[in-house]
Amino acid sequence: MKEFFDVVIVGGGMIGAAVACSLGGSLFTVAVIESSPPSAFSPDQPHDLRVSALSIASKNILETVGAWDGIVKRRFCPFRRMRVWETEGDIEFCSDDINYPELGYIVENRVTQLALLDRLQSFDNIKMMCPATINKISYSAQQPIEVELADGRILSAKVLVAADGGQSRVRQAVGLGVTSWDYKQHALVIYIETAYGQQDITWQRFVPSGPQAFLPLTGHYGSIVWYNSPDEVNRLKALSNSDLLRELTASFPDCLGKVNKVLGTMSFPLKRQHAQDYVKAGVVLVGDAAHVINPLAGQGVNIGLLDAATLAEILIEAEKQGINIGDLTVLKRYEKLRRNENLKMMTVMDVFYRVFSNEILPVKFLRNLGLGLAERILPAKRKVMRSAMGLEGNLPKLARGEPIL
């Protein structure tokens, strides 16, 4: 009943599946454990409420591992422009400014997951175990690590990858701690039908109660993200769709345009969480298991995909050098490359959120001045764009569109 694998990935969501696809075709034997499969996609179904803004780096990763076509054949919405403003300051980014066709792509999370899972099936060295639940994780610094499934199977792993989300069972089982705090705000996601056709812009406006954001979807549809206090979000969520539409129309700027209908809602609390360590001997955290970031700029999935691409590259390099892939020194290379990068992104988002949530007059003046200056200083503006798109920094090969095998 015992099966032996080089890499066992717990979690077959976007990030876990991306780790597996990045290792697809390698010499490693890989198992992916997922408790519940995503439902099948139909082109005439409503958009899912959970969407992400994928960066150019994320597209490169997905394209290089062979999963991007699975997104294109389903549904995605490219955007060329992004606008951020408050009362006075205003900045708009456009892909034309850096000679790119797009800034990024709004994609439903399930569409990305399905595209990756489809691709995963084409690799002989990957075994998908779904639905499968875990009874027990047996860990010691001495390898191999063992994962016991509910059906009695025992999986032995040189490396156990935790891709099982913010409440990671793997992380807790092996004793990796986290630092976290709540922002005391919730985000209300509202799926809308618009009176106008597909847009090519995302925007975010800052008001005293919190940010208001618009994400374009395909056709006459869009996604609104309305940040507010937990009590206010709960009140809004309890309204009928028609009453919520009236509140939305009264509170959002005219540039939203006419909204015909509210079609669905969901909400979640804003939280920041960061693992104190990403690795132990034979264990590594990726995605939300390692970090939960403020969703303000939609970077959570993007930095998770960079985790996946970096980890795969490190493991393949170690194997080529004849080094035990579960060795702590190998996994520390991954941690060194990703933890500080993720911490920088989390800190930038945190500072941005706190500065724009502050009603102290000198702070309001400075942030409006800063937005106005940023709009006019083109080199700085282009650098911000390239950074947000994943075109700068210490990027893994897959994010640059380069294969790792």
Buried (B, 14 or more C-beta within 10 A) or exposed (E): EEBEBBBBBBBBBBBBBBBBBBBBBBEBBBBBBBBEEBEEBEEEEEBBBEBBBBBBBBBBBBBBBBBBEBBEEBBBBBBBBBBBBBEEBBBBBBBEBBEBEBBBBBBBBBBBBBBBBBBBEEBEBBBBBEEBEBEEBEBEEEBBBBBBBEEEBBBBBBBBBBBBBBEBBBBBBBEBEBEEEEBEBBBBBBBBBBEEEBBBBBBBBBBEBBBBBBBBBBEBBBBBBBBBEBEBBEEBBEBEEEEBBEBBEEBBEEEBEEBEBBBBBEBEEBBBBBBEBBBBBBBBBBBBBBBBBBBBBBBBBBBBBBBBBBBBBBBBBBBEEEEBBBBBEBBBBBBBBBBEBBEEBBEBBBEBBEBBBBEEEEBBEBBBEEBBEBBEEEEEBEBBBBBBBBBEEEBBBBBBBEEBE
